[in-house]
Amino acid sequence: MEKVEQNIVKQALRFKQPIPERIANKPELLKGLNVYLQAFLDLSSDRFNEIIAWSSIVRYSEYYGFDFEQTEDLIYFIRNMDAAYLKHVSKKSGK
């Protein structure tokens, strides 16, 4: 748990308030998957026609020295996370 979240939990307990839902039920990433989440966050600002460009994903993998299989995994995960993100944003904006 990050330091900010720890402080929120301490304050909630101190004032006998419930721990916020987003912290209490925070999903945990399996070991090794954080690299894909970080890549998604890094690449989210590099969109072409609303999606993260394939070429950006490949450049990212080359920069960080991913091998072929890691690059294939990165493309797969980024594409799926991006699709879920865009669906969420679309739902949230009512489009």
N, CA and C atoms as an extended XYZ file, in Angstrom:
285
Properties=species:S:1:pos:R:3:atomname:S:1:resname:S:1:resid:I:1 pbc="F F F"
N         0.850       -1.174        0.000 N   MET     1
C         0.000        0.000        0.000 CA  MET     1
C         0.893        1.234        0.000 C   MET     1
N         0.544        2.188       -0.821 N   GLU     2
C         1.329        3.407       -0.927 CA  GLU     2
C         1.155        4.274        0.315 C   GLU     2
N         2.106        5.167        0.514 N   LYS     3
C         2.113        6.023        1.698 CA  LYS     3
C         0.835        6.863        1.824 C   LYS     3
N         0.352        7.416        0.723 N   VAL     4
C        -0.871        8.228        0.756 CA  VAL     4
C        -2.047        7.375        1.212 C   VAL     4
N        -2.148        6.176        0.661 N   GLU     5
C        -3.235        5.271        1.045 CA  GLU     5
C        -3.124        4.880        2.512 C   GLU     5
N        -1.913        4.651        2.978 N   GLN     6
C        -1.711        4.311        4.388 CA  GLN     6
C        -2.210        5.440        5.291 C   GLN     6
N        -1.928        6.672        4.896 N   ASN     7
C        -2.386        7.826        5.689 CA  ASN     7
C        -3.909        7.925        5.693 C   ASN     7
N        -4.523        7.649        4.557 N   ILE     8
C        -5.994        7.680        4.480 CA  ILE     8
C        -6.590        6.624        5.396 C   ILE     8
N        -6.015        5.431        5.393 N   VAL     9
C        -6.496        4.346        6.260 CA  VAL     9
C        -6.331        4.739        7.727 C   VAL     9
N        -5.178        5.298        8.090 N   LYS    10
C        -4.942        5.727        9.469 CA  LYS    10
C        -5.980        6.757        9.908 C   LYS    10
N        -6.254        7.731        9.024 N   GLN    11
C        -7.223        8.771        9.361 CA  GLN    11
C        -8.631        8.181        9.508 C   GLN    11
N        -8.976        7.272        8.622 N   ALA    12
C       -10.301        6.641        8.692 CA  ALA    12
C       -10.452        5.887       10.012 C   ALA    12
N        -9.439        5.133       10.377 N   LEU    13
C        -9.488        4.383       11.635 CA  LEU    13
C        -9.510        5.325       12.837 C   LEU    13
N        -8.727        6.367       12.747 N   ARG    14
C        -8.646        7.338       13.849 CA  ARG    14
C       -10.006        7.988       14.124 C   ARG    14
N       -10.714        8.328       13.060 N   PHE    15
C       -12.000        9.005       13.205 CA  PHE    15
C       -13.188        8.042       13.115 C   PHE    15
N       -12.868        6.735       13.213 N   LYS    16
C       -13.897        5.690       13.197 CA  LYS    16
C       -14.811        5.795       11.968 C   LYS    16
N       -14.172        6.045       10.834 N   GLN    17
C       -14.867        6.126        9.551 CA  GLN    17
C       -14.514        4.880        8.731 C   GLN    17
N       -15.362        4.513        7.783 N   PRO    18
C       -15.018        3.356        6.936 CA  PRO    18
C       -13.840        3.689        6.016 C   PRO    18
N       -13.072        2.673        5.724 N   ILE    19
C       -11.974        2.837        4.769 CA  ILE    19
C       -12.606        2.992        3.390 C   ILE    19
N       -12.172        3.991        2.610 N   PRO    20
C       -12.768        4.190        1.287 CA  PRO    20
C       -12.743        2.919        0.441 C   PRO    20
N       -13.817        2.703       -0.289 N   GLU    21
C       -14.000        1.505       -1.128 CA  GLU    21
C       -12.812        1.285       -2.064 C   GLU    21
N       -12.333        2.371       -2.679 N   ARG    22
C       -11.242        2.235       -3.662 CA  ARG    22
C        -9.940        1.752       -3.033 C   ARG    22
N        -9.822        1.914       -1.704 N   ILE    23
C        -8.636        1.420       -1.007 CA  ILE    23
C        -8.913        0.044       -0.405 C   ILE    23
N       -10.065       -0.100        0.207 N   ALA    24
C       -10.409       -1.363        0.863 CA  ALA    24
C       -10.456       -2.524       -0.128 C   ALA    24
N       -10.933       -2.267       -1.336 N   ASN    25
C       -11.068       -3.330       -2.340 CA  ASN    25
C       -10.152       -3.113       -3.534 C   ASN    25
N        -9.017       -2.524       -3.270 N   LYS    26
C        -8.049       -2.245       -4.324 CA  LYS    26
C        -7.528       -3.554       -4.913 C   LYS    26
N        -7.554       -3.683       -6.228 N   PRO    27
C        -7.032       -4.917       -6.828 CA  PRO    27
C        -5.516       -5.006       -6.676 C   PRO    27
N        -5.023       -6.203       -6.571 N   GLU    28
C        -3.588       -6.436       -6.465 CA  GLU    28
C        -3.096       -7.053       -7.765 C   GLU    28
N        -2.011       -6.520       -8.291 N   LEU    29
C        -1.420       -7.081       -9.499 CA  LEU    29
C        -0.577       -8.295       -9.142 C   LEU    29
N        -0.639       -9.298       -9.978 N   LEU    30
C         0.242      -10.450       -9.800 CA  LEU    30
C         1.678      -10.016      -10.068 C   LEU    30
N         2.600      -10.673       -9.436 N   LYS    31
C         4.015      -10.345       -9.579 CA  LYS    31
C         4.420      -10.348      -11.060 C   LYS    31
N         5.102       -9.309      -11.470 N   GLY    32
C         5.592       -9.218      -12.843 CA  GLY    32
C         4.684       -8.465      -13.796 C   GLY    32
N         3.441       -8.224      -13.381 N   LEU    33
C         2.509       -7.531      -14.277 CA  LEU    33
C         2.587       -6.012      -14.165 C   LEU    33
N         3.255       -5.526      -13.133 N   ASN    34
C         3.354       -4.075      -12.969 CA  ASN    34
C         4.074       -3.393      -14.129 C   ASN    34
N         4.949       -4.129      -14.810 N   VAL    35
C         5.658       -3.552      -15.955 CA  VAL    35
C         4.663       -3.168      -17.062 C   VAL    35
N         3.602       -3.952      -17.220 N   TYR    36
C         2.596       -3.666      -18.245 CA  TYR    36
C         1.701       -2.503      -17.838 C   TYR    36
N         1.388       -2.427      -16.566 N   LEU    37
C         0.607       -1.287      -16.090 CA  LEU    37
C         1.400        0.003      -16.257 C   LEU    37
N         2.683       -0.028      -15.881 N   GLN    38
C         3.514        1.166      -16.031 CA  GLN    38
C         3.644        1.551      -17.498 C   GLN    38
N         3.795        0.573      -18.371 N   ALA    39
C         3.881        0.852      -19.808 CA  ALA    39
C         2.595        1.502      -20.296 C   ALA    39
N         1.454        0.987      -19.849 N   PHE    40
C         0.174        1.574      -20.245 CA  PHE    40
C         0.085        3.028      -19.789 C   PHE    40
N         0.469        3.280      -18.561 N   LEU    41
C         0.429        4.653      -18.045 CA  LEU    41
C         1.376        5.551      -18.833 C   LEU    41
N         2.570        5.052      -19.140 N   ASP    42
C         3.539        5.836      -19.910 CA  ASP    42
C         3.039        6.107      -21.329 C   ASP    42
N         2.430        5.096      -21.940 N   LEU    43
C         2.009        5.214      -23.338 CA  LEU    43
C         0.650        5.901      -23.519 C   LEU    43
N        -0.089        6.072      -22.456 N   SER    44
C        -1.435        6.660      -22.568 CA  SER    44
C        -1.434        8.061      -23.152 C   SER    44
N        -0.345        8.763      -22.994 N   SER    45
C        -0.282       10.120      -23.549 CA  SER    45
C         0.115       10.128      -25.026 C   SER    45
N         0.429        8.956      -25.566 N   ASP    46
C         0.888        8.848      -26.953 CA  ASP    46
C        -0.178        8.144      -27.791 C   ASP    46
N        -1.271        8.851      -28.014 N   ARG    47
C        -2.410        8.267      -28.742 CA  ARG    47
C        -2.481        8.799      -30.166 C   ARG    47
N        -2.965        7.935      -31.065 N   PHE    48
C        -3.200        8.303      -32.451 CA  PHE    48
C        -4.621        7.861      -32.773 C   PHE    48
N        -5.490        8.806      -33.145 N   ASN    49
C        -6.910        8.503      -33.370 CA  ASN    49
C        -7.518        7.782      -32.168 C   ASN    49
N        -7.243        8.288      -30.997 N   GLU    50
C        -7.771        7.811      -29.713 CA  GLU    50
C        -7.115        6.560      -29.162 C   GLU    50
N        -6.427        5.764      -29.956 N   ILE    51
C        -5.809        4.539      -29.431 CA  ILE    51
C        -4.293        4.718      -29.324 C   ILE    51
N        -3.685        3.879      -28.506 N   ILE    52
C        -2.224        3.885      -28.404 CA  ILE    52
C        -1.690        3.189      -29.652 C   ILE    52
N        -0.843        3.875      -30.381 N   ALA    53
C        -0.323        3.364      -31.654 CA  ALA    53
C         0.573        2.137      -31.450 C   ALA    53
N         0.435        1.176      -32.336 N   TRP    54
C         1.258       -0.034      -32.317 CA  TRP    54
C         2.737        0.352      -32.347 C   TRP    54
N         3.089        1.312      -33.186 N   SER    55
C         4.493        1.723      -33.304 CA  SER    55
C         5.025        2.287      -31.991 C   SER    55
N         4.184        2.953      -31.230 N   SER    56
C         4.606        3.473      -29.922 CA  SER    56
C         4.901        2.340      -28.952 C   SER    56
N         4.076        1.318      -29.003 N   ILE    57
C         4.276        0.155      -28.128 CA  ILE    57
C         5.595       -0.536      -28.473 C   ILE    57
N         5.847       -0.710      -29.763 N   VAL    58
C         7.074       -1.378      -30.209 CA  VAL    58
C         8.298       -0.533      -29.850 C   VAL    58
N         8.231        0.775      -30.051 N   ARG    59
C         9.349        1.647      -29.670 CA  ARG    59
C         9.613        1.554      -28.166 C   ARG    59
N         8.552        1.512      -27.386 N   TYR    60
C         8.684        1.389      -25.935 CA  TYR    60
C         9.415        0.088      -25.591 C   TYR    60
N         9.002       -1.001      -26.232 N   SER    61
C         9.632       -2.296      -25.941 CA  SER    61
C        11.104       -2.306      -26.364 C   SER    61
N        11.420       -1.662      -27.469 N   GLU    62
C        12.811       -1.585      -27.915 CA  GLU    62
C        13.647       -0.759      -26.935 C   GLU    62
N        13.095        0.361      -26.492 N   TYR    63
C        13.799        1.234      -25.558 CA  TYR    63
C        14.153        0.496      -24.276 C   TYR    63
N        13.217       -0.319      -23.784 N   TYR    64
C        13.448       -1.037      -22.536 CA  TYR    64
C        14.046       -2.428      -22.732 C   TYR    64
N        14.406       -2.768      -23.960 N   GLY    65
C        15.125       -4.011      -24.225 CA  GLY    65
C        14.304       -5.281      -24.090 C   GLY    65
N        13.024       -5.202      -24.416 N   PHE    66
C        12.178       -6.394      -24.370 CA  PHE    66
C        12.585       -7.338      -25.497 C   PHE    66
N        12.488       -8.647      -25.242 N   ASP    67
C        12.721       -9.607      -26.323 CA  ASP    67
C        11.418       -9.781      -27.123 C   ASP    67
N        11.433      -10.669      -28.105 N   PHE    68
C        10.277      -10.833      -28.984 CA  PHE    68
C         9.016      -11.217      -28.213 C   PHE    68
N         9.124      -12.211      -27.341 N   GLU    69
C         7.947      -12.667      -26.578 CA  GLU    69
C         7.431      -11.581      -25.646 C   GLU    69
N         8.332      -10.869      -25.001 N   GLN    70
C         7.915       -9.778      -24.117 CA  GLN    70
C         7.215       -8.673      -24.919 C   GLN    70
N         7.705       -8.414      -26.117 N   THR    71
C         7.078       -7.402      -26.975 CA  THR    71
C         5.682       -7.851      -27.388 C   THR    71
N         5.542       -9.119      -27.761 N   GLU    72
C         4.223       -9.651      -28.108 CA  GLU    72
C         3.258       -9.528      -26.927 C   GLU    72
N         3.745       -9.861      -25.732 N   ASP    73
C         2.921       -9.726      -24.529 CA  ASP    73
C         2.560       -8.265      -24.287 C   ASP    73
N         3.534       -7.379      -24.448 N   LEU    74
C         3.286       -5.952      -24.236 CA  LEU    74
C         2.204       -5.449      -25.185 C   LEU    74
N         2.292       -5.810      -26.441 N   ILE    75
C         1.278       -5.402      -27.418 CA  ILE    75
C        -0.088       -5.925      -26.989 C   ILE    75
N        -0.160       -7.186      -26.613 N   TYR    76
C        -1.420       -7.799      -26.194 CA  TYR    76
C        -2.023       -7.071      -24.989 C   TYR    76
N        -1.213       -6.884      -23.955 N   PHE    77
C        -1.719       -6.266      -22.733 CA  PHE    77
C        -2.094       -4.798      -22.946 C   PHE    77
N        -1.268       -4.061      -23.649 N   ILE    78
C        -1.566       -2.638      -23.882 CA  ILE    78
C        -2.846       -2.510      -24.698 C   ILE    78
N        -2.998       -3.302      -25.736 N   ARG    79
C        -4.218       -3.255      -26.556 CA  ARG    79
C        -5.463       -3.545      -25.716 C   ARG    79
N        -5.399       -4.553      -24.861 N   ASN    80
C        -6.551       -4.912      -24.028 CA  ASN    80
C        -6.824       -3.874      -22.943 C   ASN    80
N        -5.779       -3.368      -22.308 N   MET    81
C        -5.983       -2.323      -21.300 CA  MET    81
C        -6.536       -1.063      -21.941 C   MET    81
N        -6.039       -0.738      -23.132 N   ASP    82
C        -6.505        0.457      -23.826 CA  ASP    82
C        -7.975        0.316      -24.229 C   ASP    82
N        -8.357       -0.851      -24.703 N   ALA    83
C        -9.755       -1.084      -25.074 CA  ALA    83
C       -10.662       -0.939      -23.850 C   ALA    83
N       -10.242       -1.508      -22.721 N   ALA    84
C       -11.032       -1.393      -21.490 CA  ALA    84
C       -11.100        0.057      -21.022 C   ALA    84
N        -9.980        0.755      -21.126 N   TYR    85
C        -9.944        2.162      -20.725 CA  TYR    85
C       -10.871        3.000      -21.595 C   TYR    85
N       -10.801        2.816      -22.901 N   LEU    86
C       -11.646        3.592      -23.818 CA  LEU    86
C       -13.128        3.269      -23.609 C   LEU    86
N       -13.441        2.017      -23.325 N   LYS    87
C       -14.822        1.633      -23.033 CA  LYS    87
C       -15.299        2.330      -21.759 C   LYS    87
N       -14.458        2.358      -20.755 N   HIS    88
C       -14.787        3.012      -19.487 CA  HIS    88
C       -15.025        4.513      -19.697 C   HIS    88
N       -14.133        5.146      -20.435 N   VAL    89
C       -14.250        6.589      -20.688 CA  VAL    89
C       -15.514        6.879      -21.488 C   VAL    89
N       -15.796        6.042      -22.457 N   SER    90
C       -16.992        6.225      -23.279 CA  SER    90
C       -18.260        6.078      -22.444 C   SER    90
N       -18.285        5.077      -21.582 N   LYS    91
C       -19.432        4.849      -20.701 CA  LYS    91
C       -19.615        6.025      -19.744 C   LYS    91
N       -18.499        6.497      -19.219 N   LYS    92
C       -18.517        7.586      -18.247 CA  LYS    92
C       -19.020        8.890      -18.879 C   LYS    92
N       -18.670        9.108      -20.140 N   SER    93
C       -19.087       10.343      -20.811 CA  SER    93
C       -20.455       10.201      -21.475 C   SER    93
N       -21.016        8.993      -21.419 N   GLY    94
C       -22.353        8.766      -21.971 CA  GLY    94
C       -22.391        8.666      -23.484 C   GLY    94
N       -21.283        8.358      -24.104 N   LYS    95
C       -21.234        8.232      -25.566 CA  LYS    95
C       -21.621        6.838      -26.010 C   LYS    95
